[in-house]
Amino acid sequence: MSEILSEIQKIPAGTDNAAVISKLSEYIYLGATAGHPFRRANFSLFMSHVNWVLRHHGMNGISHGSLDFVSMFFQYEEFNEEFMKPIRAANPGV
């Protein structure tokens, strides 16, 4: 997970939103399925971090809705489709 965050940090803010979104999708899925990055914390705290990254890159944050449950029961490709729905709704044109 730290490798994914390092890759995101290398992207200058506001320059490549598609790459940021793609990496965040991987980050969320990995964090929810392989181990929470914040021990003893819930998914909402994790999504607060994701939303900070989105805002840092000039995008609007999203509600996590059922993304935590989707990540547990679906493969990454299906999860990514569900992740993109609130991203597109909050950020038209992305």
LINKA-V695977 format. One record per helix or strand of 3 or more residues. SS is the DSSP state (@ for helix, = for strand). FROM is the first residue (numbers start at 1). LEN is the number of residues. If there is no record, write none. Layout:
ss/from/len
SS/FROM/LEN
SS/FROM/LEN
This chain:
ss/from/len
@/2/8
@/17/18
@/43/14
@/67/7
@/76/15
